[in-house]
Amino acid sequence: MTDLDPSKIFRKTIIIPIVIYLLLILINFTAILIVNDFKFTYTIDDPYIHLSLAENISNCHYGINKDEYSSPASSIIYPVLLLPLVKTEFGYLLPLVINIFSSIGIIYFFWKLLTLVFANSKLNKNQIQLVIILFLISIIIAGNLVYSTFRGMEHTLQALMSIIILWSTAEFINNNRIPRIFYISVVIAPLVRYENLSISLAILLFLFIYRNKKVAWSAIIIIILLAGFSYFLLSLGLEPLPLSVLRKSKVLENDLFSNILTQGGLALIITLILLINYFRIKSNPSKEKLLSVFFAAVILVHMVLGVSGRYTEYLITSSLFILIFLYKDWIIKALETYYNKYIALFVIIPLLISYKQVISIFVVPFAANNIFEQQYQMHRFAVEYYKKPVAVNDIGYVSFRNDNYVLDIFGLSSLESYRHWNSAKNISWMDSLAEKHNVNLIMIYEHWFKEIPSNWIKVGELHLGNKQMTVSGSVVSFFVRDSDHLDQIHSLLSDFQKTIPEKTKLILF
């Protein structure tokens, strides 16, 4: 048995990966400031939806616009976490801070798992330390922790909640105890994102089977909280689920075969095969075999009902965690027998599964620059120049710190738009809603629509100065709904044109 001193292992095997992670964060943060004229932006527009909602929650109102209820956030609790600093000058950086701590948490619980796995290994301390350090670095990459941090969304926190739940389950199997942090995480997880409901309920059922009856209370609390939030939305005259969940589920309709063919889908298929193989081996412990069945069910539920892309990252990270725990004896035996050969595979395999994440580390500044050149400039024009109601189909940054009405044509924050998308046979509703909310300026991606209302007058186009990476289109079209406002808006755009970034182009008609 290797005599592992946790304090010494901590200093050498967790500090180094965390320092590397923080160094990558610092480099990318600095690079973003450089390419963005010293303005920090996230790599997508969505975190500004959470920030905008948090602004209004701080004023005891739920919605993007102060005189209209809406549910544009796909997370119940994430906007609430942004409340403490949302009205301060640098409050928009809080999602970045939350993601940094969430990523460090993920690294920490992987470290706890690995020290558990190698506690009885015959490898010497130096060998164990090297394995753990290299694997934690590969987790930073395979878990897409760097890019996900700058995305500013709740996905990193979602992954952390899943990892804590699985680590607690491992503690129960090994030591017959359930850490207190489990009861907090298993309840919070579905509030961070609805997808976590499958992991929470699956593990609660697993523990309940092994006579941990008190975990039933956690399931009851989860159901009460989710049902309570749905009742809250209904009381506001909204749908029982957030409009962002309903609208995106229609746009990003799940295609099982397409999901399988993605990078994340292939990783989940590999995980399913390994879980099935583990269950088939008769000599494996019964608790761990049952755990493999329950986690396989979680993966299948996501593959059938969920979507790919960033919505799969939490499950890929969790899959790596569960496979290390289940196959720990095989990993130890392989490394003890063929250390020089298998240590490379132990690190390389996660990287091969997630080769795109390697690239993503280097594109963070350019992805953030997309938001700076487009959404931030739209925000500037709406808030600093036009100062009146506008309509958009990407509501994040334009609505953030904007007291004027923002009509969401896409339907994430507008129940009227959402219902029209489901029922309307033509696009006349777009003009009707604009007129209803006194909107005369529309800033949209034209390619999102089969046709544009005939009375809308195209007055300009905002073109990205650099390669399109994370925004939904390289060109935003500016339309004027009422010709009486044409000269005024054209004049404002002409003034604004002089202030945009050098490479960005605003073409006026």
LINMO-V639780 format. One record per residue. PHI is phi in whole degrees, 0 to 359 (* if undefined). PSI is psi in whole degrees, 0 to 359 (999 if undefined). Layout:
BEGIN
PHI|PSI ; PHI|PSI
END
This chain:
BEGIN
*|132 ; 282|129 ; 277|96 ; 269|123 ; 263|107 ; 307|323 ; 294|319 ; 289|317 ; 299|320 ; 300|314 ; 299|321 ; 266|329 ; 253|351 ; 244|328 ; 296|315 ; 299|309 ; 299|321 ; 294|319 ; 297|319 ; 297|316 ; 300|311 ; 295|327 ; 294|318 ; 296|324 ; 294|314 ; 297|317 ; 297|314 ; 290|323 ; 298|315 ; 296|318 ; 296|322 ; 299|315 ; 299|322 ; 293|312 ; 284|341 ; 255|24 ; 55|42 ; 65|30 ; 244|121 ; 279|133 ; 224|154 ; 283|173 ; 275|348 ; 223|170 ; 276|339 ; 301|321 ; 300|335 ; 287|340 ; 293|314 ; 299|318 ; 294|318 ; 296|318 ; 296|319 ; 299|323 ; 305|312 ; 283|329 ; 298|323 ; 296|341 ; 258|19 ; 63|37 ; 224|138 ; 253|104 ; 159|171 ; 280|317 ; 262|140 ; 292|343 ; 246|22 ; 210|128 ; 282|143 ; 199|164 ; 229|74 ; 275|352 ; 261|133 ; 279|356 ; 245|136 ; 285|316 ; 263|337 ; 300|314 ; 300|328 ; 293|323 ; 295|338 ; 273|353 ; 300|317 ; 305|325 ; 240|5 ; 299|331 ; 267|359 ; 275|166 ; 301|320 ; 253|22 ; 297|335 ; 292|348 ; 274|353 ; 299|320 ; 302|324 ; 296|316 ; 295|315 ; 301|318 ; 291|325 ; 297|312 ; 292|325 ; 296|318 ; 295|318 ; 298|322 ; 298|318 ; 298|314 ; 300|318 ; 297|314 ; 285|333 ; 293|321 ; 299|316 ; 299|319 ; 296|315 ; 292|323 ; 293|328 ; 292|316 ; 298|319 ; 264|10 ; 300|325 ; 250|21 ; 282|151 ; 273|356 ; 294|152 ; 280|170 ; 299|319 ; 298|319 ; 294|316 ; 298|316 ; 298|319 ; 296|317 ; 300|312 ; 295|316 ; 298|312 ; 296|320 ; 289|322 ; 296|325 ; 295|319 ; 294|329 ; 292|322 ; 303|321 ; 279|308 ; 297|326 ; 279|0 ; 56|35 ; 294|324 ; 292|306 ; 296|319 ; 297|327 ; 300|316 ; 277|354 ; 288|332 ; 76|8 ; 264|182 ; 272|5 ; 294|325 ; 291|318 ; 296|321 ; 301|314 ; 296|320 ; 298|315 ; 300|319 ; 296|317 ; 294|319 ; 297|319 ; 299|316 ; 289|322 ; 297|319 ; 297|322 ; 295|320 ; 297|321 ; 297|321 ; 295|316 ; 293|320 ; 278|319 ; 240|3 ; 57|38 ; 222|149 ; 247|114 ; 300|149 ; 299|327 ; 298|338 ; 298|315 ; 294|330 ; 285|312 ; 293|320 ; 294|332 ; 276|318 ; 290|326 ; 310|309 ; 292|338 ; 284|335 ; 287|311 ; 209|143 ; 299|330 ; 301|332 ; 290|350 ; 301|323 ; 294|318 ; 293|315 ; 301|311 ; 290|323 ; 297|314 ; 289|323 ; 297|319 ; 294|320 ; 302|313 ; 291|325 ; 296|322 ; 300|326 ; 267|34 ; 66|27 ; 265|75 ; 296|331 ; 292|344 ; 292|343 ; 300|328 ; 296|326 ; 296|318 ; 297|318 ; 297|317 ; 297|318 ; 301|312 ; 298|318 ; 297|316 ; 294|315 ; 293|318 ; 294|323 ; 296|321 ; 292|320 ; 298|320 ; 296|321 ; 300|314 ; 297|317 ; 297|324 ; 294|338 ; 270|0 ; 86|17 ; 259|181 ; 285|160 ; 291|341 ; 245|155 ; 305|142 ; 300|329 ; 296|322 ; 291|314 ; 292|316 ; 290|314 ; 290|330 ; 295|335 ; 276|322 ; 286|315 ; 262|54 ; 303|135 ; 290|132 ; 235|108 ; 306|314 ; 290|323 ; 294|320 ; 298|321 ; 296|324 ; 280|353 ; 282|166 ; 301|313 ; 295|321 ; 297|319 ; 295|321 ; 297|321 ; 290|326 ; 296|316 ; 300|317 ; 299|316 ; 301|317 ; 298|316 ; 292|325 ; 292|317 ; 297|318 ; 299|319 ; 297|319 ; 294|327 ; 287|338 ; 282|113 ; 296|330 ; 284|348 ; 291|146 ; 303|143 ; 296|321 ; 297|316 ; 291|325 ; 295|318 ; 293|322 ; 298|320 ; 298|323 ; 294|314 ; 294|320 ; 289|325 ; 300|322 ; 296|321 ; 299|315 ; 297|315 ; 297|320 ; 299|316 ; 293|319 ; 293|330 ; 275|318 ; 255|337 ; 268|186 ; 234|167 ; 270|196 ; 79|217 ; 294|343 ; 285|353 ; 255|349 ; 302|318 ; 299|325 ; 282|326 ; 293|315 ; 298|318 ; 294|325 ; 296|317 ; 300|319 ; 297|311 ; 292|324 ; 291|322 ; 298|318 ; 293|314 ; 290|322 ; 261|23 ; 300|320 ; 295|320 ; 293|319 ; 297|314 ; 297|313 ; 298|317 ; 296|317 ; 289|323 ; 294|326 ; 274|318 ; 231|55 ; 306|309 ; 297|330 ; 274|315 ; 274|342 ; 297|325 ; 293|316 ; 296|324 ; 301|330 ; 264|321 ; 290|321 ; 304|311 ; 300|326 ; 288|323 ; 295|321 ; 295|333 ; 234|48 ; 299|329 ; 293|330 ; 293|332 ; 297|316 ; 292|323 ; 299|331 ; 300|327 ; 268|353 ; 253|1 ; 308|309 ; 299|323 ; 287|326 ; 294|317 ; 295|327 ; 295|329 ; 303|315 ; 292|322 ; 296|315 ; 285|339 ; 243|286 ; 298|319 ; 294|322 ; 292|321 ; 299|318 ; 300|314 ; 301|315 ; 294|318 ; 294|322 ; 269|319 ; 267|336 ; 246|301 ; 285|311 ; 59|33 ; 221|173 ; 301|142 ; 226|165 ; 239|139 ; 217|171 ; 240|12 ; 221|97 ; 272|350 ; 305|281 ; 293|326 ; 297|325 ; 274|340 ; 289|128 ; 53|43 ; 229|114 ; 279|349 ; 273|159 ; 293|137 ; 238|112 ; 276|122 ; 266|103 ; 288|335 ; 288|326 ; 105|17 ; 281|327 ; 238|10 ; 231|112 ; 297|325 ; 297|313 ; 297|317 ; 301|314 ; 290|327 ; 293|321 ; 301|326 ; 278|336 ; 236|334 ; 291|142 ; 263|346 ; 217|178 ; 263|15 ; 297|334 ; 298|330 ; 298|317 ; 288|324 ; 297|316 ; 294|320 ; 299|316 ; 294|319 ; 300|322 ; 259|17 ; 58|40 ; 263|125 ; 241|352 ; 241|128 ; 237|128 ; 238|104 ; 219|164 ; 276|117 ; 296|326 ; 289|352 ; 285|346 ; 236|140 ; 291|328 ; 208|162 ; 242|141 ; 312|134 ; 296|336 ; 274|354 ; 283|132 ; 254|121 ; 284|123 ; 247|344 ; 184|170 ; 222|134 ; 258|117 ; 254|136 ; 299|146 ; 271|340 ; 236|178 ; 300|137 ; 291|128 ; 231|308 ; 241|342 ; 282|159 ; 280|352 ; 196|149 ; 277|348 ; 231|128 ; 253|126 ; 264|137 ; 256|125 ; 239|148 ; 248|128 ; 278|323 ; 244|122 ; 299|338 ; 297|337 ; 260|2 ; 298|310 ; 297|319 ; 296|313 ; 293|321 ; 298|320 ; 294|318 ; 295|318 ; 296|325 ; 296|319 ; 293|317 ; 296|326 ; 304|330 ; 283|350 ; 249|357 ; 282|162 ; 306|154 ; 302|316 ; 279|338 ; 287|142 ; 241|132 ; 245|106 ; 265|122 ; 257|143 ; 252|999
END
